[in-house]
Amino acid sequence: MDLKSNFLNLRNFFVKFFATCFGLGYAPIFPGAVGVGFGVIVAYLIHPFYFWQKGLITLILIFFAIPLTTEADKLFQKKDCK
């Protein structure tokens, strides 16, 4: 394999990894609920932070999530199921 295909394979792996919440989206039953459970844990961990820190974390996550989900849609070739 050449360097470009290795890079694309690695890039596709990380897009899938983060878009599925570290693979939690592949849970056999209720993958959305499993992802929400992870979100609750993250929210609990950042709860003691100052309000501006929570806002900054939220903005950073949004900044990365929008292009990530766009790439995941292309990679999975379908929209998120209802």
mmCIF file of the N, C-alpha and C atoms, coordinates in Angstrom:
data_MODEL
# 
_entry.id   MODEL 
# 
loop_
_atom_site.group_PDB 
_atom_site.id 
_atom_site.type_symbol 
_atom_site.label_atom_id 
_atom_site.label_alt_id 
_atom_site.label_comp_id 
_atom_site.label_asym_id 
_atom_site.label_entity_id 
_atom_site.label_seq_id 
_atom_site.pdbx_PDB_ins_code 
_atom_site.Cartn_x 
_atom_site.Cartn_y 
_atom_site.Cartn_z 
_atom_site.occupancy 
_atom_site.B_iso_or_equiv 
_atom_site.pdbx_formal_charge 
_atom_site.auth_seq_id 
_atom_site.auth_comp_id 
_atom_site.auth_asym_id 
_atom_site.auth_atom_id 
_atom_site.pdbx_PDB_model_num 
ATOM 1   N N  . MET A 1 1  ? 0.837   -1.188 0.000  1.00 0.00 ? 1  MET A N  1 
ATOM 2   C CA . MET A 1 1  ? 0.000   0.000  0.000  1.00 0.00 ? 1  MET A CA 1 
ATOM 3   C C  . MET A 1 1  ? 0.878   1.246  0.000  1.00 0.00 ? 1  MET A C  1 
ATOM 4   N N  . ASP A 1 2  ? 0.339   2.241  -0.588 1.00 0.00 ? 2  ASP A N  1 
ATOM 5   C CA . ASP A 1 2  ? 1.083   3.496  -0.596 1.00 0.00 ? 2  ASP A CA 1 
ATOM 6   C C  . ASP A 1 2  ? 0.693   4.365  0.591  1.00 0.00 ? 2  ASP A C  1 
ATOM 7   N N  . LEU A 1 3  ? 1.403   5.427  0.760  1.00 0.00 ? 3  LEU A N  1 
ATOM 8   C CA . LEU A 1 3  ? 1.209   6.306  1.913  1.00 0.00 ? 3  LEU A CA 1 
ATOM 9   C C  . LEU A 1 3  ? -0.174  6.938  1.930  1.00 0.00 ? 3  LEU A C  1 
ATOM 10  N N  . LYS A 1 4  ? -0.689  7.299  0.745  1.00 0.00 ? 4  LYS A N  1 
ATOM 11  C CA . LYS A 1 4  ? -2.000  7.946  0.684  1.00 0.00 ? 4  LYS A CA 1 
ATOM 12  C C  . LYS A 1 4  ? -3.112  7.001  1.130  1.00 0.00 ? 4  LYS A C  1 
ATOM 13  N N  . SER A 1 5  ? -3.076  5.761  0.706  1.00 0.00 ? 5  SER A N  1 
ATOM 14  C CA . SER A 1 5  ? -4.130  4.827  1.116  1.00 0.00 ? 5  SER A CA 1 
ATOM 15  C C  . SER A 1 5  ? -4.028  4.498  2.605  1.00 0.00 ? 5  SER A C  1 
ATOM 16  N N  . ASN A 1 6  ? -2.804  4.437  3.130  1.00 0.00 ? 6  ASN A N  1 
ATOM 17  C CA . ASN A 1 6  ? -2.641  4.228  4.577  1.00 0.00 ? 6  ASN A CA 1 
ATOM 18  C C  . ASN A 1 6  ? -3.242  5.389  5.358  1.00 0.00 ? 6  ASN A C  1 
ATOM 19  N N  . PHE A 1 7  ? -2.987  6.594  4.885  1.00 0.00 ? 7  PHE A N  1 
ATOM 20  C CA . PHE A 1 7  ? -3.545  7.777  5.551  1.00 0.00 ? 7  PHE A CA 1 
ATOM 21  C C  . PHE A 1 7  ? -5.069  7.761  5.501  1.00 0.00 ? 7  PHE A C  1 
ATOM 22  N N  . LEU A 1 8  ? -5.640  7.409  4.352  1.00 0.00 ? 8  LEU A N  1 
ATOM 23  C CA . LEU A 1 8  ? -7.101  7.372  4.221  1.00 0.00 ? 8  LEU A CA 1 
ATOM 24  C C  . LEU A 1 8  ? -7.707  6.295  5.105  1.00 0.00 ? 8  LEU A C  1 
ATOM 25  N N  . ASN A 1 9  ? -7.055  5.133  5.198  1.00 0.00 ? 9  ASN A N  1 
ATOM 26  C CA . ASN A 1 9  ? -7.558  4.079  6.081  1.00 0.00 ? 9  ASN A CA 1 
ATOM 27  C C  . ASN A 1 9  ? -7.524  4.521  7.540  1.00 0.00 ? 9  ASN A C  1 
ATOM 28  N N  . LEU A 1 10 ? -6.446  5.170  7.939  1.00 0.00 ? 10 LEU A N  1 
ATOM 29  C CA . LEU A 1 10 ? -6.332  5.664  9.311  1.00 0.00 ? 10 LEU A CA 1 
ATOM 30  C C  . LEU A 1 10 ? -7.362  6.759  9.576  1.00 0.00 ? 10 LEU A C  1 
ATOM 31  N N  . ARG A 1 11 ? -7.535  7.644  8.616  1.00 0.00 ? 11 ARG A N  1 
ATOM 32  C CA . ARG A 1 11 ? -8.518  8.727  8.740  1.00 0.00 ? 11 ARG A CA 1 
ATOM 33  C C  . ARG A 1 11 ? -9.929  8.152  8.865  1.00 0.00 ? 11 ARG A C  1 
ATOM 34  N N  . ASN A 1 12 ? -10.256 7.172  8.021  1.00 0.00 ? 12 ASN A N  1 
ATOM 35  C CA . ASN A 1 12 ? -11.580 6.543  8.080  1.00 0.00 ? 12 ASN A CA 1 
ATOM 36  C C  . ASN A 1 12 ? -11.802 5.841  9.410  1.00 0.00 ? 12 ASN A C  1 
ATOM 37  N N  . PHE A 1 13 ? -10.753 5.213  9.943  1.00 0.00 ? 13 PHE A N  1 
ATOM 38  C CA . PHE A 1 13 ? -10.862 4.564  11.246 1.00 0.00 ? 13 PHE A CA 1 
ATOM 39  C C  . PHE A 1 13 ? -11.209 5.579  12.332 1.00 0.00 ? 13 PHE A C  1 
ATOM 40  N N  . PHE A 1 14 ? -10.499 6.718  12.351 1.00 0.00 ? 14 PHE A N  1 
ATOM 41  C CA . PHE A 1 14 ? -10.752 7.709  13.390 1.00 0.00 ? 14 PHE A CA 1 
ATOM 42  C C  . PHE A 1 14 ? -12.115 8.383  13.222 1.00 0.00 ? 14 PHE A C  1 
ATOM 43  N N  . VAL A 1 15 ? -12.558 8.579  11.981 1.00 0.00 ? 15 VAL A N  1 
ATOM 44  C CA . VAL A 1 15 ? -13.896 9.139  11.766 1.00 0.00 ? 15 VAL A CA 1 
ATOM 45  C C  . VAL A 1 15 ? -14.939 8.181  12.339 1.00 0.00 ? 15 VAL A C  1 
ATOM 46  N N  . LYS A 1 16 ? -14.831 6.898  12.032 1.00 0.00 ? 16 LYS A N  1 
ATOM 47  C CA . LYS A 1 16 ? -15.779 5.909  12.562 1.00 0.00 ? 16 LYS A CA 1 
ATOM 48  C C  . LYS A 1 16 ? -15.671 5.815  14.084 1.00 0.00 ? 16 LYS A C  1 
ATOM 49  N N  . PHE A 1 17 ? -14.449 5.843  14.589 1.00 0.00 ? 17 PHE A N  1 
ATOM 50  C CA . PHE A 1 17 ? -14.216 5.705  16.025 1.00 0.00 ? 17 PHE A CA 1 
ATOM 51  C C  . PHE A 1 17 ? -14.891 6.816  16.812 1.00 0.00 ? 17 PHE A C  1 
ATOM 52  N N  . PHE A 1 18 ? -14.712 8.061  16.372 1.00 0.00 ? 18 PHE A N  1 
ATOM 53  C CA . PHE A 1 18 ? -15.289 9.182  17.108 1.00 0.00 ? 18 PHE A CA 1 
ATOM 54  C C  . PHE A 1 18 ? -16.772 9.380  16.794 1.00 0.00 ? 18 PHE A C  1 
ATOM 55  N N  . ALA A 1 19 ? -17.188 9.099  15.560 1.00 0.00 ? 19 ALA A N  1 
ATOM 56  C CA . ALA A 1 19 ? -18.596 9.270  15.206 1.00 0.00 ? 19 ALA A CA 1 
ATOM 57  C C  . ALA A 1 19 ? -19.480 8.246  15.909 1.00 0.00 ? 19 ALA A C  1 
ATOM 58  N N  . THR A 1 20 ? -18.914 7.106  16.274 1.00 0.00 ? 20 THR A N  1 
ATOM 59  C CA . THR A 1 20 ? -19.682 6.093  16.994 1.00 0.00 ? 20 THR A CA 1 
ATOM 60  C C  . THR A 1 20 ? -19.420 6.141  18.498 1.00 0.00 ? 20 THR A C  1 
ATOM 61  N N  . CYS A 1 21 ? -18.903 7.266  18.957 1.00 0.00 ? 21 CYS A N  1 
ATOM 62  C CA . CYS A 1 21 ? -18.630 7.468  20.392 1.00 0.00 ? 21 CYS A CA 1 
ATOM 63  C C  . CYS A 1 21 ? -17.709 6.371  20.920 1.00 0.00 ? 21 CYS A C  1 
ATOM 64  N N  . PHE A 1 22 ? -16.521 6.277  20.309 1.00 0.00 ? 22 PHE A N  1 
ATOM 65  C CA . PHE A 1 22 ? -15.498 5.317  20.693 1.00 0.00 ? 22 PHE A CA 1 
ATOM 66  C C  . PHE A 1 22 ? -15.965 3.865  20.501 1.00 0.00 ? 22 PHE A C  1 
ATOM 67  N N  . GLY A 1 23 ? -16.838 3.665  19.505 1.00 0.00 ? 23 GLY A N  1 
ATOM 68  C CA . GLY A 1 23 ? -17.335 2.326  19.201 1.00 0.00 ? 23 GLY A CA 1 
ATOM 69  C C  . GLY A 1 23 ? -18.606 1.946  19.948 1.00 0.00 ? 23 GLY A C  1 
ATOM 70  N N  . LEU A 1 24 ? -19.072 2.803  20.841 1.00 0.00 ? 24 LEU A N  1 
ATOM 71  C CA . LEU A 1 24 ? -20.280 2.481  21.595 1.00 0.00 ? 24 LEU A CA 1 
ATOM 72  C C  . LEU A 1 24 ? -21.523 2.409  20.696 1.00 0.00 ? 24 LEU A C  1 
ATOM 73  N N  . GLY A 1 25 ? -21.475 3.084  19.557 1.00 0.00 ? 25 GLY A N  1 
ATOM 74  C CA . GLY A 1 25 ? -22.588 3.048  18.617 1.00 0.00 ? 25 GLY A CA 1 
ATOM 75  C C  . GLY A 1 25 ? -22.765 1.698  17.951 1.00 0.00 ? 25 GLY A C  1 
ATOM 76  N N  . TYR A 1 26 ? -21.815 0.800  18.127 1.00 0.00 ? 26 TYR A N  1 
ATOM 77  C CA . TYR A 1 26 ? -21.926 -0.551 17.587 1.00 0.00 ? 26 TYR A CA 1 
ATOM 78  C C  . TYR A 1 26 ? -22.531 -1.526 18.598 1.00 0.00 ? 26 TYR A C  1 
ATOM 79  N N  . ALA A 1 27 ? -23.024 -1.031 19.721 1.00 0.00 ? 27 ALA A N  1 
ATOM 80  C CA . ALA A 1 27 ? -23.637 -1.910 20.723 1.00 0.00 ? 27 ALA A CA 1 
ATOM 81  C C  . ALA A 1 27 ? -24.789 -2.677 20.074 1.00 0.00 ? 27 ALA A C  1 
ATOM 82  N N  . PRO A 1 28 ? -24.928 -3.961 20.392 1.00 0.00 ? 28 PRO A N  1 
ATOM 83  C CA . PRO A 1 28 ? -25.946 -4.769 19.722 1.00 0.00 ? 28 PRO A CA 1 
ATOM 84  C C  . PRO A 1 28 ? -27.384 -4.340 20.029 1.00 0.00 ? 28 PRO A C  1 
ATOM 85  N N  . ILE A 1 29 ? -27.617 -3.830 21.223 1.00 0.00 ? 29 ILE A N  1 
ATOM 86  C CA . ILE A 1 29 ? -28.966 -3.339 21.543 1.00 0.00 ? 29 ILE A CA 1 
ATOM 87  C C  . ILE A 1 29 ? -28.859 -1.930 22.115 1.00 0.00 ? 29 ILE A C  1 
ATOM 88  N N  . PHE A 1 30 ? -29.771 -1.094 21.697 1.00 0.00 ? 30 PHE A N  1 
ATOM 89  C CA . PHE A 1 30 ? -29.871 0.293  22.157 1.00 0.00 ? 30 PHE A CA 1 
ATOM 90  C C  . PHE A 1 30 ? -28.559 1.068  22.061 1.00 0.00 ? 30 PHE A C  1 
ATOM 91  N N  . PRO A 1 31 ? -27.954 1.141  20.878 1.00 0.00 ? 31 PRO A N  1 
ATOM 92  C CA . PRO A 1 31 ? -26.678 1.866  20.773 1.00 0.00 ? 31 PRO A CA 1 
ATOM 93  C C  . PRO A 1 31 ? -26.809 3.345  21.099 1.00 0.00 ? 31 PRO A C  1 
ATOM 94  N N  . GLY A 1 32 ? -27.950 3.944  20.798 1.00 0.00 ? 32 GLY A N  1 
ATOM 95  C CA . GLY A 1 32 ? -28.150 5.353  21.135 1.00 0.00 ? 32 GLY A CA 1 
ATOM 96  C C  . GLY A 1 32 ? -28.185 5.565  22.633 1.00 0.00 ? 32 GLY A C  1 
ATOM 97  N N  . ALA A 1 33 ? -28.832 4.658  23.351 1.00 0.00 ? 33 ALA A N  1 
ATOM 98  C CA . ALA A 1 33 ? -28.914 4.763  24.808 1.00 0.00 ? 33 ALA A CA 1 
ATOM 99  C C  . ALA A 1 33 ? -27.541 4.570  25.446 1.00 0.00 ? 33 ALA A C  1 
ATOM 100 N N  . VAL A 1 34 ? -26.744 3.697  24.870 1.00 0.00 ? 34 VAL A N  1 
ATOM 101 C CA . VAL A 1 34 ? -25.383 3.492  25.384 1.00 0.00 ? 34 VAL A CA 1 
ATOM 102 C C  . VAL A 1 34 ? -24.575 4.777  25.200 1.00 0.00 ? 34 VAL A C  1 
ATOM 103 N N  . GLY A 1 35 ? -24.742 5.421  24.046 1.00 0.00 ? 35 GLY A N  1 
ATOM 104 C CA . GLY A 1 35 ? -24.055 6.690  23.801 1.00 0.00 ? 35 GLY A CA 1 
ATOM 105 C C  . GLY A 1 35 ? -24.509 7.782  24.748 1.00 0.00 ? 35 GLY A C  1 
ATOM 106 N N  . VAL A 1 36 ? -25.801 7.800  25.035 1.00 0.00 ? 36 VAL A N  1 
ATOM 107 C CA . VAL A 1 36 ? -26.326 8.787  25.989 1.00 0.00 ? 36 VAL A CA 1 
ATOM 108 C C  . VAL A 1 36 ? -25.753 8.527  27.375 1.00 0.00 ? 36 VAL A C  1 
ATOM 109 N N  . GLY A 1 37 ? -25.617 7.267  27.735 1.00 0.00 ? 37 GLY A N  1 
ATOM 110 C CA . GLY A 1 37 ? -25.011 6.929  29.031 1.00 0.00 ? 37 GLY A CA 1 
ATOM 111 C C  . GLY A 1 37 ? -23.600 7.471  29.145 1.00 0.00 ? 37 GLY A C  1 
ATOM 112 N N  . PHE A 1 38 ? -22.843 7.377  28.056 1.00 0.00 ? 38 PHE A N  1 
ATOM 113 C CA . PHE A 1 38 ? -21.492 7.940  28.044 1.00 0.00 ? 38 PHE A CA 1 
ATOM 114 C C  . PHE A 1 38 ? -21.561 9.458  28.183 1.00 0.00 ? 38 PHE A C  1 
ATOM 115 N N  . GLY A 1 39 ? -22.520 10.085 27.503 1.00 0.00 ? 39 GLY A N  1 
ATOM 116 C CA . GLY A 1 39 ? -22.683 11.539 27.605 1.00 0.00 ? 39 GLY A CA 1 
ATOM 117 C C  . GLY A 1 39 ? -23.021 11.985 29.013 1.00 0.00 ? 39 GLY A C  1 
ATOM 118 N N  . VAL A 1 40 ? -23.817 11.189 29.709 1.00 0.00 ? 40 VAL A N  1 
ATOM 119 C CA . VAL A 1 40 ? -24.167 11.509 31.097 1.00 0.00 ? 40 VAL A CA 1 
ATOM 120 C C  . VAL A 1 40 ? -22.914 11.454 31.976 1.00 0.00 ? 40 VAL A C  1 
ATOM 121 N N  . ILE A 1 41 ? -22.070 10.469 31.733 1.00 0.00 ? 41 ILE A N  1 
ATOM 122 C CA . ILE A 1 41 ? -20.826 10.365 32.508 1.00 0.00 ? 41 ILE A CA 1 
ATOM 123 C C  . ILE A 1 41 ? -19.930 11.581 32.249 1.00 0.00 ? 41 ILE A C  1 
ATOM 124 N N  . VAL A 1 42 ? -19.812 11.972 30.991 1.00 0.00 ? 42 VAL A N  1 
ATOM 125 C CA . VAL A 1 42 ? -18.997 13.152 30.653 1.00 0.00 ? 42 VAL A CA 1 
ATOM 126 C C  . VAL A 1 42 ? -19.584 14.402 31.309 1.00 0.00 ? 42 VAL A C  1 
ATOM 127 N N  . ALA A 1 43 ? -20.905 14.554 31.245 1.00 0.00 ? 43 ALA A N  1 
ATOM 128 C CA . ALA A 1 43 ? -21.551 15.712 31.863 1.00 0.00 ? 43 ALA A CA 1 
ATOM 129 C C  . ALA A 1 43 ? -21.307 15.732 33.376 1.00 0.00 ? 43 ALA A C  1 
ATOM 130 N N  . TYR A 1 44 ? -21.339 14.575 33.997 1.00 0.00 ? 44 TYR A N  1 
ATOM 131 C CA . TYR A 1 44 ? -21.072 14.493 35.436 1.00 0.00 ? 44 TYR A CA 1 
ATOM 132 C C  . TYR A 1 44 ? -19.636 14.921 35.749 1.00 0.00 ? 44 TYR A C  1 
ATOM 133 N N  . LEU A 1 45 ? -18.701 14.506 34.870 1.00 0.00 ? 45 LEU A N  1 
ATOM 134 C CA . LEU A 1 45 ? -17.296 14.828 35.110 1.00 0.00 ? 45 LEU A CA 1 
ATOM 135 C C  . LEU A 1 45 ? -16.997 16.315 34.931 1.00 0.00 ? 45 LEU A C  1 
ATOM 136 N N  . ILE A 1 46 ? -17.699 16.992 34.011 1.00 0.00 ? 46 ILE A N  1 
ATOM 137 C CA . ILE A 1 46 ? -17.417 18.419 33.801 1.00 0.00 ? 46 ILE A CA 1 
ATOM 138 C C  . ILE A 1 46 ? -18.332 19.312 34.639 1.00 0.00 ? 46 ILE A C  1 
ATOM 139 N N  . HIS A 1 47 ? -19.231 18.738 35.395 1.00 0.00 ? 47 HIS A N  1 
ATOM 140 C CA . HIS A 1 47 ? -20.154 19.529 36.216 1.00 0.00 ? 47 HIS A CA 1 
ATOM 141 C C  . HIS A 1 47 ? -19.434 20.493 37.166 1.00 0.00 ? 47 HIS A C  1 
ATOM 142 N N  . PRO A 1 48 ? -18.336 20.099 37.822 1.00 0.00 ? 48 PRO A N  1 
ATOM 143 C CA . PRO A 1 48 ? -17.693 21.036 38.759 1.00 0.00 ? 48 PRO A CA 1 
ATOM 144 C C  . PRO A 1 48 ? -16.962 22.201 38.088 1.00 0.00 ? 48 PRO A C  1 
ATOM 145 N N  . PHE A 1 49 ? -16.793 22.172 36.778 1.00 0.00 ? 49 PHE A N  1 
ATOM 146 C CA . PHE A 1 49 ? -16.066 23.247 36.097 1.00 0.00 ? 49 PHE A CA 1 
ATOM 147 C C  . PHE A 1 49 ? -16.851 24.552 36.177 1.00 0.00 ? 49 PHE A C  1 
ATOM 148 N N  . TYR A 1 50 ? -16.140 25.657 35.963 1.00 0.00 ? 50 TYR A N  1 
ATOM 149 C CA . TYR A 1 50 ? -16.792 26.957 35.878 1.00 0.00 ? 50 TYR A CA 1 
ATOM 150 C C  . TYR A 1 50 ? -17.658 27.023 34.626 1.00 0.00 ? 50 TYR A C  1 
ATOM 151 N N  . PHE A 1 51 ? -18.629 27.927 34.644 1.00 0.00 ? 51 PHE A N  1 
ATOM 152 C CA . PHE A 1 51 ? -19.561 28.054 33.525 1.00 0.00 ? 51 PHE A CA 1 
ATOM 153 C C  . PHE A 1 51 ? -18.830 28.345 32.212 1.00 0.00 ? 51 PHE A C  1 
ATOM 154 N N  . TRP A 1 52 ? -17.843 29.233 32.249 1.00 0.00 ? 52 TRP A N  1 
ATOM 155 C CA . TRP A 1 52 ? -17.125 29.574 31.015 1.00 0.00 ? 52 TRP A CA 1 
ATOM 156 C C  . TRP A 1 52 ? -16.329 28.393 30.491 1.00 0.00 ? 52 TRP A C  1 
ATOM 157 N N  . GLN A 1 53 ? -15.844 27.526 31.386 1.00 0.00 ? 53 GLN A N  1 
ATOM 158 C CA . GLN A 1 53 ? -15.115 26.333 30.950 1.00 0.00 ? 53 GLN A CA 1 
ATOM 159 C C  . GLN A 1 53 ? -16.062 25.344 30.268 1.00 0.00 ? 53 GLN A C  1 
ATOM 160 N N  . LYS A 1 54 ? -17.256 25.195 30.824 1.00 0.00 ? 54 LYS A N  1 
ATOM 161 C CA . LYS A 1 54 ? -18.258 24.324 30.202 1.00 0.00 ? 54 LYS A CA 1 
ATOM 162 C C  . LYS A 1 54 ? -18.642 24.850 28.825 1.00 0.00 ? 54 LYS A C  1 
ATOM 163 N N  . GLY A 1 55 ? -18.787 26.157 28.720 1.00 0.00 ? 55 GLY A N  1 
ATOM 164 C CA . GLY A 1 55 ? -19.115 26.764 27.431 1.00 0.00 ? 55 GLY A CA 1 
ATOM 165 C C  . GLY A 1 55 ? -18.007 26.558 26.420 1.00 0.00 ? 55 GLY A C  1 
ATOM 166 N N  . LEU A 1 56 ? -16.764 26.695 26.863 1.00 0.00 ? 56 LEU A N  1 
ATOM 167 C CA . LEU A 1 56 ? -15.627 26.486 25.974 1.00 0.00 ? 56 LEU A CA 1 
ATOM 168 C C  . LEU A 1 56 ? -15.548 25.034 25.510 1.00 0.00 ? 56 LEU A C  1 
ATOM 169 N N  . ILE A 1 57 ? -15.770 24.098 26.414 1.00 0.00 ? 57 ILE A N  1 
ATOM 170 C CA . ILE A 1 57 ? -15.773 22.676 26.056 1.00 0.00 ? 57 ILE A CA 1 
ATOM 171 C C  . ILE A 1 57 ? -16.881 22.398 25.042 1.00 0.00 ? 57 ILE A C  1 
ATOM 172 N N  . THR A 1 58 ? -18.045 22.981 25.265 1.00 0.00 ? 58 THR A N  1 
ATOM 173 C CA . THR A 1 58 ? -19.161 22.794 24.346 1.00 0.00 ? 58 THR A CA 1 
ATOM 174 C C  . THR A 1 58 ? -18.833 23.340 22.967 1.00 0.00 ? 58 THR A C  1 
ATOM 175 N N  . LEU A 1 59 ? -18.260 24.521 22.896 1.00 0.00 ? 59 LEU A N  1 
ATOM 176 C CA . LEU A 1 59 ? -17.893 25.109 21.603 1.00 0.00 ? 59 LEU A CA 1 
ATOM 177 C C  . LEU A 1 59 ? -16.837 24.273 20.881 1.00 0.00 ? 59 LEU A C  1 
ATOM 178 N N  . ILE A 1 60 ? -15.873 23.763 21.617 1.00 0.00 ? 60 ILE A N  1 
ATOM 179 C CA . ILE A 1 60 ? -14.841 22.918 21.008 1.00 0.00 ? 60 ILE A CA 1 
ATOM 180 C C  . ILE A 1 60 ? -15.461 21.635 20.453 1.00 0.00 ? 60 ILE A C  1 
ATOM 181 N N  . LEU A 1 61 ? -16.350 21.032 21.222 1.00 0.00 ? 61 LEU A N  1 
ATOM 182 C CA . LEU A 1 61 ? -17.009 19.811 20.753 1.00 0.00 ? 61 LEU A CA 1 
ATOM 183 C C  . LEU A 1 61 ? -17.853 20.069 19.511 1.00 0.00 ? 61 LEU A C  1 
ATOM 184 N N  . ILE A 1 62 ? -18.568 21.187 19.482 1.00 0.00 ? 62 ILE A N  1 
ATOM 185 C CA . ILE A 1 62 ? -19.357 21.534 18.301 1.00 0.00 ? 62 ILE A CA 1 
ATOM 186 C C  . ILE A 1 62 ? -18.447 21.773 17.110 1.00 0.00 ? 62 ILE A C  1 
ATOM 187 N N  . PHE A 1 63 ? -17.345 22.473 17.345 1.00 0.00 ? 63 PHE A N  1 
ATOM 188 C CA . PHE A 1 63 ? -16.391 22.776 16.278 1.00 0.00 ? 63 PHE A CA 1 
ATOM 189 C C  . PHE A 1 63 ? -15.868 21.497 15.610 1.00 0.00 ? 63 PHE A C  1 
ATOM 190 N N  . PHE A 1 64 ? -15.628 20.454 16.398 1.00 0.00 ? 64 PHE A N  1 
ATOM 191 C CA . PHE A 1 64 ? -15.151 19.194 15.839 1.00 0.00 ? 64 PHE A CA 1 
ATOM 192 C C  . PHE A 1 64 ? -16.285 18.291 15.357 1.00 0.00 ? 64 PHE A C  1 
ATOM 193 N N  . ALA A 1 65 ? -17.454 18.383 15.971 1.00 0.00 ? 65 ALA A N  1 
ATOM 194 C CA . ALA A 1 65 ? -18.549 17.466 15.650 1.00 0.00 ? 65 ALA A CA 1 
ATOM 195 C C  . ALA A 1 65 ? -19.156 17.722 14.280 1.00 0.00 ? 65 ALA A C  1 
ATOM 196 N N  . ILE A 1 66 ? -19.256 18.963 13.870 1.00 0.00 ? 66 ILE A N  1 
ATOM 197 C CA . ILE A 1 66 ? -19.916 19.260 12.593 1.00 0.00 ? 66 ILE A CA 1 
ATOM 198 C C  . ILE A 1 66 ? -19.155 18.647 11.418 1.00 0.00 ? 66 ILE A C  1 
ATOM 199 N N  . PRO A 1 67 ? -17.859 18.907 11.253 1.00 0.00 ? 67 PRO A N  1 
ATOM 200 C CA . PRO A 1 67 ? -17.165 18.248 10.133 1.00 0.00 ? 67 PRO A CA 1 
ATOM 201 C C  . PRO A 1 67 ? -17.061 16.728 10.306 1.00 0.00 ? 67 PRO A C  1 
ATOM 202 N N  . LEU A 1 68 ? -16.976 16.261 11.556 1.00 0.00 ? 68 LEU A N  1 
ATOM 203 C CA . LEU A 1 68 ? -16.887 14.822 11.800 1.00 0.00 ? 68 LEU A CA 1 
ATOM 204 C C  . LEU A 1 68 ? -18.149 14.108 11.328 1.00 0.00 ? 68 LEU A C  1 
ATOM 205 N N  . THR A 1 69 ? -19.306 14.659 11.660 1.00 0.00 ? 69 THR A N  1 
ATOM 206 C CA . THR A 1 69 ? -20.550 14.009 11.241 1.00 0.00 ? 69 THR A CA 1 
ATOM 207 C C  . THR A 1 69 ? -20.759 14.106 9.733  1.00 0.00 ? 69 THR A C  1 
ATOM 208 N N  . THR A 1 70 ? -20.292 15.176 9.126  1.00 0.00 ? 70 THR A N  1 
ATOM 209 C CA . THR A 1 70 ? -20.370 15.285 7.665  1.00 0.00 ? 70 THR A CA 1 
ATOM 210 C C  . THR A 1 70 ? -19.538 14.187 7.011  1.00 0.00 ? 70 THR A C  1 
ATOM 211 N N  . GLU A 1 71 ? -18.328 13.978 7.510  1.00 0.00 ? 71 GLU A N  1 
ATOM 212 C CA . GLU A 1 71 ? -17.476 12.916 6.965  1.00 0.00 ? 71 GLU A CA 1 
ATOM 213 C C  . GLU A 1 71 ? -18.047 11.537 7.264  1.00 0.00 ? 71 GLU A C  1 
ATOM 214 N N  . ALA A 1 72 ? -18.639 11.358 8.433  1.00 0.00 ? 72 ALA A N  1 
ATOM 215 C CA . ALA A 1 72 ? -19.234 10.064 8.783  1.00 0.00 ? 72 ALA A CA 1 
ATOM 216 C C  . ALA A 1 72 ? -20.410 9.750  7.863  1.00 0.00 ? 72 ALA A C  1 
ATOM 217 N N  . ASP A 1 73 ? -21.224 10.743 7.525  1.00 0.00 ? 73 ASP A N  1 
ATOM 218 C CA . ASP A 1 73 ? -22.321 10.526 6.580  1.00 0.00 ? 73 ASP A CA 1 
ATOM 219 C C  . ASP A 1 73 ? -21.798 10.029 5.244  1.00 0.00 ? 73 ASP A C  1 
ATOM 220 N N  . LYS A 1 74 ? -20.707 10.615 4.769  1.00 0.00 ? 74 LYS A N  1 
ATOM 221 C CA . LYS A 1 74 ? -20.112 10.185 3.503  1.00 0.00 ? 74 LYS A CA 1 
ATOM 222 C C  . LYS A 1 74 ? -19.537 8.771  3.617  1.00 0.00 ? 74 LYS A C  1 
ATOM 223 N N  . LEU A 1 75 ? -18.903 8.498  4.737  1.00 0.00 ? 75 LEU A N  1 
ATOM 224 C CA . LEU A 1 75 ? -18.254 7.207  4.931  1.00 0.00 ? 75 LEU A CA 1 
ATOM 225 C C  . LEU A 1 75 ? -19.270 6.078  5.086  1.00 0.00 ? 75 LEU A C  1 
ATOM 226 N N  . PHE A 1 76 ? -20.300 6.310  5.886  1.00 0.00 ? 76 PHE A N  1 
ATOM 227 C CA . PHE A 1 76 ? -21.326 5.288  6.096  1.00 0.00 ? 76 PHE A CA 1 
ATOM 228 C C  . PHE A 1 76 ? -22.331 5.234  4.949  1.00 0.00 ? 76 PHE A C  1 
ATOM 229 N N  . GLN A 1 77 ? -22.363 6.275  4.127  1.00 0.00 ? 77 GLN A N  1 
ATOM 230 C CA . GLN A 1 77 ? -23.257 6.404  2.977  1.00 0.00 ? 77 GLN A CA 1 
ATOM 231 C C  . GLN A 1 77 ? -24.733 6.288  3.350  1.00 0.00 ? 77 GLN A C  1 
ATOM 232 N N  . LYS A 1 78 ? -25.064 6.780  4.528  1.00 0.00 ? 78 LYS A N  1 
ATOM 233 C CA . LYS A 1 78 ? -26.448 6.864  4.941  1.00 0.00 ? 78 LYS A CA 1 
ATOM 234 C C  . LYS A 1 78 ? -26.563 7.851  6.107  1.00 0.00 ? 78 LYS A C  1 
ATOM 235 N N  . LYS A 1 79 ? -27.746 8.358  6.262  1.00 0.00 ? 79 LYS A N  1 
ATOM 236 C CA . LYS A 1 79 ? -28.002 9.270  7.382  1.00 0.00 ? 79 LYS A CA 1 
ATOM 237 C C  . LYS A 1 79 ? -28.212 8.453  8.641  1.00 0.00 ? 79 LYS A C  1 
ATOM 238 N N  . ASP A 1 80 ? -28.146 9.118  9.772  1.00 0.00 ? 80 ASP A N  1 
ATOM 239 C CA . ASP A 1 80 ? -28.370 8.466  11.050 1.00 0.00 ? 80 ASP A CA 1 
ATOM 240 C C  . ASP A 1 80 ? -29.785 7.919  11.093 1.00 0.00 ? 80 ASP A C  1 
ATOM 241 N N  . CYS A 1 81 ? -29.925 6.677  11.553 1.00 0.00 ? 81 CYS A N  1 
ATOM 242 C CA . CYS A 1 81 ? -31.253 6.071  11.594 1.00 0.00 ? 81 CYS A CA 1 
ATOM 243 C C  . CYS A 1 81 ? -32.094 6.746  12.682 1.00 0.00 ? 81 CYS A C  1 
ATOM 244 N N  . LYS A 1 82 ? -33.370 6.701  12.493 1.00 0.00 ? 82 LYS A N  1 
ATOM 245 C CA . LYS A 1 82 ? -34.286 7.320  13.458 1.00 0.00 ? 82 LYS A CA 1 
ATOM 246 C C  . LYS A 1 82 ? -34.478 6.402  14.620 1.00 0.00 ? 82 LYS A C  1 
# 
